[in-house]
Each structure stands twice: as structure tokens, then as C-alpha cells.
């Protein structure tokens, strides 16, 4: 038996995809992520799995990892576009609720900034992306084309942590779409 939980209501005020400014994007991400976890706590039943997408909800796997209420809850983070990483000033870290005495700062920061996507990649139980090829390409340091913006690779600086996850078998690609023959 599978039970799906959805957050319903008028969420038009959330500007998660195209925020006007950095602070608003950060606050919206926190509000949505913390609200989702609070919903389960209020219901009194932790879910078996929480599936997150992109940087906007990547804080959830970190918080779940350190919350006793969610000790039996697994997390999955799906990556679609690594260019958007949820990168914010490190001074905003205390607002996240991440237990600073228990977290590895190297796993949640990138270039001296808080990086929600990197944090989610580091702390999710499983990380998936849109295809096996994209999983391979994003966890390598080379690009098969000569484009200046991609000199660091398709992982946009997150190749090392993605490669670690691939080596452990925790980062895989699942092809988008529907298999009509299945």
C-alpha cells in the first residue's frame, strides 16, 4: 500500500522557481521545506520516504537526517538542473535549523557559501537524475565540447560529491518519461 501526501492550498505567493531576490528565494525555500516537515510532525506519523526535487527542497534531507522523529524515514533527491544550486551567504546558515554541532560544513558549503543543493546531495539517502548518461556526465570533470562556461564540467562544481555518491551506488539516472510497453 502506498500513501501519497500532498501540500495543497494557494501557494502562488511562493516564488521558488523564479524569485525576485536572493533573500526571498531563501525564505520561500525554508517556508516550504520546514512546512512539509512540520506537517508530518503534526500528523504524528513520519513517512517512509520523502522525495525532494532540486535545491528548493534540498534542505529536507539534511534536517531529516538529524531529527529523531524521522529516524526511519528515507530521503530521495532528484536533480534536473545543476546550474541552480540554492547558493546563499553563509551568514544565513543559522536560519536553516541545521544542527551546526552535528553537520559537516564541507558538505553544505560551496565556495564559501551555503549551498542547499550540495547539502541535499550529501545527506539524501539516494540521489537520482533524469538519465544514466546525465548522472555520468555530471559526476565527471570534463566536457566533450569546448564551451568556456562548462570548463568545470556539467556538475557545475559538484562533480566530486556526485562522483562519491555514484561510487557508493547512491546516485543513479532514471530515464524521464513513460514506458508505454511496460
PyMOL commands that place a pseudoatom at each C-alpha (Angstrom):
pseudoatom trace, name=CA, resn=UNK, resi=1, chain=A, elem=C, hetatm=0, pos=[0.000, 0.000, 0.000]
pseudoatom trace, name=CA, resn=UNK, resi=2, chain=A, elem=C, hetatm=0, pos=[1.295, 3.420, -0.964]
pseudoatom trace, name=CA, resn=UNK, resi=3, chain=A, elem=C, hetatm=0, pos=[0.037, 6.613, 0.617]
pseudoatom trace, name=CA, resn=UNK, resi=4, chain=A, elem=C, hetatm=0, pos=[0.928, 9.905, -1.039]
pseudoatom trace, name=CA, resn=UNK, resi=5, chain=A, elem=C, hetatm=0, pos=[0.897, 13.171, 0.874]
pseudoatom trace, name=CA, resn=UNK, resi=6, chain=A, elem=C, hetatm=0, pos=[0.476, 16.467, -0.930]
pseudoatom trace, name=CA, resn=UNK, resi=7, chain=A, elem=C, hetatm=0, pos=[0.598, 20.025, 0.289]
pseudoatom trace, name=CA, resn=UNK, resi=8, chain=A, elem=C, hetatm=0, pos=[-2.495, 21.735, -1.056]
pseudoatom trace, name=CA, resn=UNK, resi=9, chain=A, elem=C, hetatm=0, pos=[-3.645, 25.297, -0.987]
pseudoatom trace, name=CA, resn=UNK, resi=10, chain=A, elem=C, hetatm=0, pos=[-2.881, 28.605, -2.582]
pseudoatom trace, name=CA, resn=UNK, resi=11, chain=A, elem=C, hetatm=0, pos=[0.884, 28.528, -2.979]
pseudoatom trace, name=CA, resn=UNK, resi=12, chain=A, elem=C, hetatm=0, pos=[1.080, 31.317, -5.548]
pseudoatom trace, name=CA, resn=UNK, resi=13, chain=A, elem=C, hetatm=0, pos=[2.890, 33.507, -3.043]
pseudoatom trace, name=CA, resn=UNK, resi=14, chain=A, elem=C, hetatm=0, pos=[5.854, 31.121, -3.112]
pseudoatom trace, name=CA, resn=UNK, resi=15, chain=A, elem=C, hetatm=0, pos=[8.403, 32.242, -5.662]
pseudoatom trace, name=CA, resn=UNK, resi=16, chain=A, elem=C, hetatm=0, pos=[10.583, 29.144, -5.568]
pseudoatom trace, name=CA, resn=UNK, resi=17, chain=A, elem=C, hetatm=0, pos=[11.224, 28.829, -9.279]
pseudoatom trace, name=CA, resn=UNK, resi=18, chain=A, elem=C, hetatm=0, pos=[11.853, 32.449, -10.210]
pseudoatom trace, name=CA, resn=UNK, resi=19, chain=A, elem=C, hetatm=0, pos=[12.367, 34.527, -7.085]
pseudoatom trace, name=CA, resn=UNK, resi=20, chain=A, elem=C, hetatm=0, pos=[12.840, 38.271, -7.249]
pseudoatom trace, name=CA, resn=UNK, resi=21, chain=A, elem=C, hetatm=0, pos=[15.790, 38.323, -4.897]
pseudoatom trace, name=CA, resn=UNK, resi=22, chain=A, elem=C, hetatm=0, pos=[18.153, 36.053, -3.012]
pseudoatom trace, name=CA, resn=UNK, resi=23, chain=A, elem=C, hetatm=0, pos=[16.632, 36.565, 0.444]
pseudoatom trace, name=CA, resn=UNK, resi=24, chain=A, elem=C, hetatm=0, pos=[13.105, 35.864, -0.811]
pseudoatom trace, name=CA, resn=UNK, resi=25, chain=A, elem=C, hetatm=0, pos=[14.261, 32.658, -2.531]
pseudoatom trace, name=CA, resn=UNK, resi=26, chain=A, elem=C, hetatm=0, pos=[15.899, 31.538, 0.712]
pseudoatom trace, name=CA, resn=UNK, resi=27, chain=A, elem=C, hetatm=0, pos=[12.847, 32.331, 2.841]
pseudoatom trace, name=CA, resn=UNK, resi=28, chain=A, elem=C, hetatm=0, pos=[10.463, 30.627, 0.411]
pseudoatom trace, name=CA, resn=UNK, resi=29, chain=A, elem=C, hetatm=0, pos=[12.612, 27.502, 0.360]
pseudoatom trace, name=CA, resn=UNK, resi=30, chain=A, elem=C, hetatm=0, pos=[12.732, 27.421, 4.158]
pseudoatom trace, name=CA, resn=UNK, resi=31, chain=A, elem=C, hetatm=0, pos=[8.994, 28.003, 4.489]
pseudoatom trace, name=CA, resn=UNK, resi=32, chain=A, elem=C, hetatm=0, pos=[8.117, 25.202, 2.094]
pseudoatom trace, name=CA, resn=UNK, resi=33, chain=A, elem=C, hetatm=0, pos=[10.678, 22.709, 3.441]
pseudoatom trace, name=CA, resn=UNK, resi=34, chain=A, elem=C, hetatm=0, pos=[10.005, 23.346, 7.123]
pseudoatom trace, name=CA, resn=UNK, resi=35, chain=A, elem=C, hetatm=0, pos=[6.258, 23.391, 6.465]
pseudoatom trace, name=CA, resn=UNK, resi=36, chain=A, elem=C, hetatm=0, pos=[6.450, 19.990, 4.834]
pseudoatom trace, name=CA, resn=UNK, resi=37, chain=A, elem=C, hetatm=0, pos=[8.310, 18.507, 7.809]
pseudoatom trace, name=CA, resn=UNK, resi=38, chain=A, elem=C, hetatm=0, pos=[6.003, 20.207, 10.300]
pseudoatom trace, name=CA, resn=UNK, resi=39, chain=A, elem=C, hetatm=0, pos=[3.023, 18.624, 8.539]
pseudoatom trace, name=CA, resn=UNK, resi=40, chain=A, elem=C, hetatm=0, pos=[4.346, 15.138, 9.288]
pseudoatom trace, name=CA, resn=UNK, resi=41, chain=A, elem=C, hetatm=0, pos=[5.139, 16.014, 12.888]
pseudoatom trace, name=CA, resn=UNK, resi=42, chain=A, elem=C, hetatm=0, pos=[1.628, 17.397, 13.359]
pseudoatom trace, name=CA, resn=UNK, resi=43, chain=A, elem=C, hetatm=0, pos=[0.145, 14.221, 11.847]
pseudoatom trace, name=CA, resn=UNK, resi=44, chain=A, elem=C, hetatm=0, pos=[2.251, 12.240, 14.308]
pseudoatom trace, name=CA, resn=UNK, resi=45, chain=A, elem=C, hetatm=0, pos=[3.386, 9.727, 11.708]
pseudoatom trace, name=CA, resn=UNK, resi=46, chain=A, elem=C, hetatm=0, pos=[6.706, 10.004, 9.933]
pseudoatom trace, name=CA, resn=UNK, resi=47, chain=A, elem=C, hetatm=0, pos=[6.624, 8.997, 6.254]
pseudoatom trace, name=CA, resn=UNK, resi=48, chain=A, elem=C, hetatm=0, pos=[8.602, 6.062, 4.906]
pseudoatom trace, name=CA, resn=UNK, resi=49, chain=A, elem=C, hetatm=0, pos=[10.187, 8.219, 2.186]
pseudoatom trace, name=CA, resn=UNK, resi=50, chain=A, elem=C, hetatm=0, pos=[10.292, 11.916, 1.350]
pseudoatom trace, name=CA, resn=UNK, resi=51, chain=A, elem=C, hetatm=0, pos=[11.035, 12.700, -2.306]
pseudoatom trace, name=CA, resn=UNK, resi=52, chain=A, elem=C, hetatm=0, pos=[12.595, 16.113, -2.899]
pseudoatom trace, name=CA, resn=UNK, resi=53, chain=A, elem=C, hetatm=0, pos=[13.361, 17.973, -6.124]
pseudoatom trace, name=CA, resn=UNK, resi=54, chain=A, elem=C, hetatm=0, pos=[16.139, 20.434, -6.815]
pseudoatom trace, name=CA, resn=UNK, resi=55, chain=A, elem=C, hetatm=0, pos=[17.654, 22.987, -4.442]
pseudoatom trace, name=CA, resn=UNK, resi=56, chain=A, elem=C, hetatm=0, pos=[14.292, 24.379, -3.367]
pseudoatom trace, name=CA, resn=UNK, resi=57, chain=A, elem=C, hetatm=0, pos=[13.617, 21.324, -1.146]
pseudoatom trace, name=CA, resn=UNK, resi=58, chain=A, elem=C, hetatm=0, pos=[17.183, 20.030, -0.746]
pseudoatom trace, name=CA, resn=UNK, resi=59, chain=A, elem=C, hetatm=0, pos=[17.285, 21.193, 2.878]
pseudoatom trace, name=CA, resn=UNK, resi=60, chain=A, elem=C, hetatm=0, pos=[14.792, 18.461, 3.806]
pseudoatom trace, name=CA, resn=UNK, resi=61, chain=A, elem=C, hetatm=0, pos=[17.241, 15.515, 3.641]
pseudoatom trace, name=CA, resn=UNK, resi=62, chain=A, elem=C, hetatm=0, pos=[19.653, 17.367, 5.922]
pseudoatom trace, name=CA, resn=UNK, resi=63, chain=A, elem=C, hetatm=0, pos=[17.010, 18.135, 8.540]
pseudoatom trace, name=CA, resn=UNK, resi=64, chain=A, elem=C, hetatm=0, pos=[15.538, 14.620, 8.348]
pseudoatom trace, name=CA, resn=UNK, resi=65, chain=A, elem=C, hetatm=0, pos=[18.976, 13.100, 8.947]
pseudoatom trace, name=CA, resn=UNK, resi=66, chain=A, elem=C, hetatm=0, pos=[19.298, 14.825, 12.319]
pseudoatom trace, name=CA, resn=UNK, resi=67, chain=A, elem=C, hetatm=0, pos=[15.693, 14.700, 13.584]
pseudoatom trace, name=CA, resn=UNK, resi=68, chain=A, elem=C, hetatm=0, pos=[14.821, 11.703, 15.795]
pseudoatom trace, name=CA, resn=UNK, resi=69, chain=A, elem=C, hetatm=0, pos=[11.162, 11.862, 14.674]
pseudoatom trace, name=CA, resn=UNK, resi=70, chain=A, elem=C, hetatm=0, pos=[12.305, 10.944, 11.139]
pseudoatom trace, name=CA, resn=UNK, resi=71, chain=A, elem=C, hetatm=0, pos=[14.816, 8.257, 12.163]
pseudoatom trace, name=CA, resn=UNK, resi=72, chain=A, elem=C, hetatm=0, pos=[13.171, 5.637, 9.934]
pseudoatom trace, name=CA, resn=UNK, resi=73, chain=A, elem=C, hetatm=0, pos=[12.373, 7.997, 7.043]
pseudoatom trace, name=CA, resn=UNK, resi=74, chain=A, elem=C, hetatm=0, pos=[14.363, 7.704, 3.833]
pseudoatom trace, name=CA, resn=UNK, resi=75, chain=A, elem=C, hetatm=0, pos=[15.018, 10.626, 1.527]
pseudoatom trace, name=CA, resn=UNK, resi=76, chain=A, elem=C, hetatm=0, pos=[15.449, 10.856, -2.238]
pseudoatom trace, name=CA, resn=UNK, resi=77, chain=A, elem=C, hetatm=0, pos=[16.674, 13.978, -4.015]
pseudoatom trace, name=CA, resn=UNK, resi=78, chain=A, elem=C, hetatm=0, pos=[16.027, 14.340, -7.751]
pseudoatom trace, name=CA, resn=UNK, resi=79, chain=A, elem=C, hetatm=0, pos=[18.328, 16.585, -9.782]
pseudoatom trace, name=CA, resn=UNK, resi=80, chain=A, elem=C, hetatm=0, pos=[17.243, 18.158, -13.056]
pseudoatom trace, name=CA, resn=UNK, resi=81, chain=A, elem=C, hetatm=0, pos=[19.450, 21.220, -13.457]
pseudoatom trace, name=CA, resn=UNK, resi=82, chain=A, elem=C, hetatm=0, pos=[22.699, 21.687, -11.541]
pseudoatom trace, name=CA, resn=UNK, resi=83, chain=A, elem=C, hetatm=0, pos=[23.160, 25.307, -12.591]
pseudoatom trace, name=CA, resn=UNK, resi=84, chain=A, elem=C, hetatm=0, pos=[20.699, 26.387, -9.910]
pseudoatom trace, name=CA, resn=UNK, resi=85, chain=A, elem=C, hetatm=0, pos=[22.142, 25.319, -6.566]
pseudoatom trace, name=CA, resn=UNK, resi=86, chain=A, elem=C, hetatm=0, pos=[20.455, 27.427, -3.908]
pseudoatom trace, name=CA, resn=UNK, resi=87, chain=A, elem=C, hetatm=0, pos=[23.647, 29.257, -3.017]
pseudoatom trace, name=CA, resn=UNK, resi=88, chain=A, elem=C, hetatm=0, pos=[23.295, 31.786, -0.200]
pseudoatom trace, name=CA, resn=UNK, resi=89, chain=A, elem=C, hetatm=0, pos=[25.503, 33.787, 2.184]
pseudoatom trace, name=CA, resn=UNK, resi=90, chain=A, elem=C, hetatm=0, pos=[26.987, 31.555, 4.874]
pseudoatom trace, name=CA, resn=UNK, resi=91, chain=A, elem=C, hetatm=0, pos=[25.705, 34.021, 7.478]
pseudoatom trace, name=CA, resn=UNK, resi=92, chain=A, elem=C, hetatm=0, pos=[22.180, 32.741, 6.775]
pseudoatom trace, name=CA, resn=UNK, resi=93, chain=A, elem=C, hetatm=0, pos=[23.047, 29.193, 7.891]
pseudoatom trace, name=CA, resn=UNK, resi=94, chain=A, elem=C, hetatm=0, pos=[21.614, 29.607, 11.427]
pseudoatom trace, name=CA, resn=UNK, resi=95, chain=A, elem=C, hetatm=0, pos=[18.159, 30.282, 9.938]
pseudoatom trace, name=CA, resn=UNK, resi=96, chain=A, elem=C, hetatm=0, pos=[18.019, 26.804, 8.374]
pseudoatom trace, name=CA, resn=UNK, resi=97, chain=A, elem=C, hetatm=0, pos=[17.640, 24.781, 11.542]
pseudoatom trace, name=CA, resn=UNK, resi=98, chain=A, elem=C, hetatm=0, pos=[20.622, 22.614, 10.589]
pseudoatom trace, name=CA, resn=UNK, resi=99, chain=A, elem=C, hetatm=0, pos=[22.297, 21.462, 13.831]
pseudoatom trace, name=CA, resn=UNK, resi=100, chain=A, elem=C, hetatm=0, pos=[25.662, 23.165, 13.439]
pseudoatom trace, name=CA, resn=UNK, resi=101, chain=A, elem=C, hetatm=0, pos=[27.307, 20.969, 16.065]
pseudoatom trace, name=CA, resn=UNK, resi=102, chain=A, elem=C, hetatm=0, pos=[26.438, 17.794, 14.120]
pseudoatom trace, name=CA, resn=UNK, resi=103, chain=A, elem=C, hetatm=0, pos=[26.757, 18.738, 10.456]
pseudoatom trace, name=CA, resn=UNK, resi=104, chain=A, elem=C, hetatm=0, pos=[29.891, 18.603, 8.302]
pseudoatom trace, name=CA, resn=UNK, resi=105, chain=A, elem=C, hetatm=0, pos=[30.230, 22.163, 6.987]
pseudoatom trace, name=CA, resn=UNK, resi=106, chain=A, elem=C, hetatm=0, pos=[32.229, 20.953, 3.975]
pseudoatom trace, name=CA, resn=UNK, resi=107, chain=A, elem=C, hetatm=0, pos=[29.146, 19.007, 2.850]
pseudoatom trace, name=CA, resn=UNK, resi=108, chain=A, elem=C, hetatm=0, pos=[26.812, 22.005, 2.923]
pseudoatom trace, name=CA, resn=UNK, resi=109, chain=A, elem=C, hetatm=0, pos=[29.044, 24.803, 1.632]
pseudoatom trace, name=CA, resn=UNK, resi=110, chain=A, elem=C, hetatm=0, pos=[30.488, 25.571, -1.790]
pseudoatom trace, name=CA, resn=UNK, resi=111, chain=A, elem=C, hetatm=0, pos=[32.923, 28.418, -2.485]
pseudoatom trace, name=CA, resn=UNK, resi=112, chain=A, elem=C, hetatm=0, pos=[32.356, 29.814, 0.996]
pseudoatom trace, name=CA, resn=UNK, resi=113, chain=A, elem=C, hetatm=0, pos=[28.574, 29.972, 0.644]
pseudoatom trace, name=CA, resn=UNK, resi=114, chain=A, elem=C, hetatm=0, pos=[25.742, 27.848, 1.959]
pseudoatom trace, name=CA, resn=UNK, resi=115, chain=A, elem=C, hetatm=0, pos=[24.763, 25.514, -0.905]
pseudoatom trace, name=CA, resn=UNK, resi=116, chain=A, elem=C, hetatm=0, pos=[21.398, 23.837, -0.371]
pseudoatom trace, name=CA, resn=UNK, resi=117, chain=A, elem=C, hetatm=0, pos=[21.750, 21.555, -3.392]
pseudoatom trace, name=CA, resn=UNK, resi=118, chain=A, elem=C, hetatm=0, pos=[25.138, 20.264, -2.236]
pseudoatom trace, name=CA, resn=UNK, resi=119, chain=A, elem=C, hetatm=0, pos=[23.720, 19.745, 1.259]
pseudoatom trace, name=CA, resn=UNK, resi=120, chain=A, elem=C, hetatm=0, pos=[20.833, 17.727, -0.137]
pseudoatom trace, name=CA, resn=UNK, resi=121, chain=A, elem=C, hetatm=0, pos=[23.176, 15.652, -2.303]
pseudoatom trace, name=CA, resn=UNK, resi=122, chain=A, elem=C, hetatm=0, pos=[25.374, 14.949, 0.714]
pseudoatom trace, name=CA, resn=UNK, resi=123, chain=A, elem=C, hetatm=0, pos=[22.618, 13.979, 3.139]
pseudoatom trace, name=CA, resn=UNK, resi=124, chain=A, elem=C, hetatm=0, pos=[19.891, 12.367, 0.991]
pseudoatom trace, name=CA, resn=UNK, resi=125, chain=A, elem=C, hetatm=0, pos=[19.781, 8.585, 1.180]
pseudoatom trace, name=CA, resn=UNK, resi=126, chain=A, elem=C, hetatm=0, pos=[19.549, 8.363, -2.609]
pseudoatom trace, name=CA, resn=UNK, resi=127, chain=A, elem=C, hetatm=0, pos=[20.153, 10.894, -5.377]
pseudoatom trace, name=CA, resn=UNK, resi=128, chain=A, elem=C, hetatm=0, pos=[18.603, 10.435, -8.813]
pseudoatom trace, name=CA, resn=UNK, resi=129, chain=A, elem=C, hetatm=0, pos=[18.644, 12.347, -12.046]
pseudoatom trace, name=CA, resn=UNK, resi=130, chain=A, elem=C, hetatm=0, pos=[16.872, 12.269, -15.393]
pseudoatom trace, name=CA, resn=UNK, resi=131, chain=A, elem=C, hetatm=0, pos=[19.048, 9.655, -17.102]
pseudoatom trace, name=CA, resn=UNK, resi=132, chain=A, elem=C, hetatm=0, pos=[22.029, 7.412, -16.502]
pseudoatom trace, name=CA, resn=UNK, resi=133, chain=A, elem=C, hetatm=0, pos=[24.008, 9.430, -19.036]
pseudoatom trace, name=CA, resn=UNK, resi=134, chain=A, elem=C, hetatm=0, pos=[23.332, 12.686, -17.173]
pseudoatom trace, name=CA, resn=UNK, resi=135, chain=A, elem=C, hetatm=0, pos=[24.415, 11.019, -13.924]
pseudoatom trace, name=CA, resn=UNK, resi=136, chain=A, elem=C, hetatm=0, pos=[27.681, 10.039, -15.598]
pseudoatom trace, name=CA, resn=UNK, resi=137, chain=A, elem=C, hetatm=0, pos=[28.242, 13.435, -17.226]
pseudoatom trace, name=CA, resn=UNK, resi=138, chain=A, elem=C, hetatm=0, pos=[27.554, 15.467, -14.082]
pseudoatom trace, name=CA, resn=UNK, resi=139, chain=A, elem=C, hetatm=0, pos=[29.944, 13.451, -11.948]
pseudoatom trace, name=CA, resn=UNK, resi=140, chain=A, elem=C, hetatm=0, pos=[32.936, 13.938, -14.251]
pseudoatom trace, name=CA, resn=UNK, resi=141, chain=A, elem=C, hetatm=0, pos=[35.343, 16.851, -14.610]
pseudoatom trace, name=CA, resn=UNK, resi=142, chain=A, elem=C, hetatm=0, pos=[35.394, 17.017, -18.380]
pseudoatom trace, name=CA, resn=UNK, resi=143, chain=A, elem=C, hetatm=0, pos=[33.002, 18.105, -21.072]
pseudoatom trace, name=CA, resn=UNK, resi=144, chain=A, elem=C, hetatm=0, pos=[33.092, 16.688, -24.616]
pseudoatom trace, name=CA, resn=UNK, resi=145, chain=A, elem=C, hetatm=0, pos=[32.640, 20.175, -26.106]
pseudoatom trace, name=CA, resn=UNK, resi=146, chain=A, elem=C, hetatm=0, pos=[34.726, 23.328, -25.986]
pseudoatom trace, name=CA, resn=UNK, resi=147, chain=A, elem=C, hetatm=0, pos=[32.381, 25.754, -24.220]
pseudoatom trace, name=CA, resn=UNK, resi=148, chain=A, elem=C, hetatm=0, pos=[34.058, 28.176, -21.813]
pseudoatom trace, name=CA, resn=UNK, resi=149, chain=A, elem=C, hetatm=0, pos=[31.146, 28.201, -19.323]
pseudoatom trace, name=CA, resn=UNK, resi=150, chain=A, elem=C, hetatm=0, pos=[31.403, 24.421, -18.942]
pseudoatom trace, name=CA, resn=UNK, resi=151, chain=A, elem=C, hetatm=0, pos=[35.165, 24.155, -18.358]
pseudoatom trace, name=CA, resn=UNK, resi=152, chain=A, elem=C, hetatm=0, pos=[34.479, 22.862, -14.840]
pseudoatom trace, name=CA, resn=UNK, resi=153, chain=A, elem=C, hetatm=0, pos=[32.190, 20.118, -16.098]
pseudoatom trace, name=CA, resn=UNK, resi=154, chain=A, elem=C, hetatm=0, pos=[28.460, 19.554, -16.242]
pseudoatom trace, name=CA, resn=UNK, resi=155, chain=A, elem=C, hetatm=0, pos=[28.366, 19.113, -12.467]
pseudoatom trace, name=CA, resn=UNK, resi=156, chain=A, elem=C, hetatm=0, pos=[28.945, 22.869, -12.081]
pseudoatom trace, name=CA, resn=UNK, resi=157, chain=A, elem=C, hetatm=0, pos=[31.441, 22.336, -9.267]
pseudoatom trace, name=CA, resn=UNK, resi=158, chain=A, elem=C, hetatm=0, pos=[29.548, 19.489, -7.586]
pseudoatom trace, name=CA, resn=UNK, resi=159, chain=A, elem=C, hetatm=0, pos=[31.293, 16.701, -9.529]
pseudoatom trace, name=CA, resn=UNK, resi=160, chain=A, elem=C, hetatm=0, pos=[33.309, 15.477, -6.545]
pseudoatom trace, name=CA, resn=UNK, resi=161, chain=A, elem=C, hetatm=0, pos=[30.334, 14.867, -4.266]
pseudoatom trace, name=CA, resn=UNK, resi=162, chain=A, elem=C, hetatm=0, pos=[28.307, 13.403, -7.163]
pseudoatom trace, name=CA, resn=UNK, resi=163, chain=A, elem=C, hetatm=0, pos=[31.182, 11.053, -8.005]
pseudoatom trace, name=CA, resn=UNK, resi=164, chain=A, elem=C, hetatm=0, pos=[31.363, 9.951, -4.351]
pseudoatom trace, name=CA, resn=UNK, resi=165, chain=A, elem=C, hetatm=0, pos=[27.646, 9.160, -4.421]
pseudoatom trace, name=CA, resn=UNK, resi=166, chain=A, elem=C, hetatm=0, pos=[27.967, 7.261, -7.727]
pseudoatom trace, name=CA, resn=UNK, resi=167, chain=A, elem=C, hetatm=0, pos=[30.838, 5.172, -6.357]
pseudoatom trace, name=CA, resn=UNK, resi=168, chain=A, elem=C, hetatm=0, pos=[28.650, 4.226, -3.371]
pseudoatom trace, name=CA, resn=UNK, resi=169, chain=A, elem=C, hetatm=0, pos=[25.776, 3.381, -5.708]
pseudoatom trace, name=CA, resn=UNK, resi=170, chain=A, elem=C, hetatm=0, pos=[23.616, 6.166, -4.284]
pseudoatom trace, name=CA, resn=UNK, resi=171, chain=A, elem=C, hetatm=0, pos=[23.488, 8.390, -7.406]
pseudoatom trace, name=CA, resn=UNK, resi=172, chain=A, elem=C, hetatm=0, pos=[21.743, 6.928, -10.426]
pseudoatom trace, name=CA, resn=UNK, resi=173, chain=A, elem=C, hetatm=0, pos=[19.884, 8.041, -13.505]
pseudoatom trace, name=CA, resn=UNK, resi=174, chain=A, elem=C, hetatm=0, pos=[16.295, 7.065, -14.176]
pseudoatom trace, name=CA, resn=UNK, resi=175, chain=A, elem=C, hetatm=0, pos=[15.150, 7.920, -17.678]
pseudoatom trace, name=CA, resn=UNK, resi=176, chain=A, elem=C, hetatm=0, pos=[12.385, 10.529, -17.887]
pseudoatom trace, name=CA, resn=UNK, resi=177, chain=A, elem=C, hetatm=0, pos=[9.064, 9.625, -19.386]
pseudoatom trace, name=CA, resn=UNK, resi=178, chain=A, elem=C, hetatm=0, pos=[6.676, 6.720, -19.532]
pseudoatom trace, name=CA, resn=UNK, resi=179, chain=A, elem=C, hetatm=0, pos=[7.493, 3.268, -20.808]
pseudoatom trace, name=CA, resn=UNK, resi=180, chain=A, elem=C, hetatm=0, pos=[4.333, 2.515, -22.762]
pseudoatom trace, name=CA, resn=UNK, resi=181, chain=A, elem=C, hetatm=0, pos=[5.395, -1.095, -23.184]
pseudoatom trace, name=CA, resn=UNK, resi=182, chain=A, elem=C, hetatm=0, pos=[5.751, -1.826, -19.501]
for i in range(1, 182): cmd.bond("trace and resi %d" % i, "trace and resi %d" % (i + 1))
show_as sticks, trace
zoom trace
